[in-house]
């Protein structure tokens, strides 16, 4: 799985988790999913600068 695919996968997980918890963005599971997605996005921006521009 490439970095773009990983970001999309984690985005899907975060949205699903948020839905599951009534879009409560303070829910610990939603926050954890969001942090993991943020880390993947930062990695993508470091590894593939063109990803940051899209």
Secondary structure, DSSP 8 states (H G I E B T S, - for coil): --HHHHHHHHHHHHHHHHHHTTT-TTSHHHHHHHHHHHHHHHHHHHH-HHHHH-
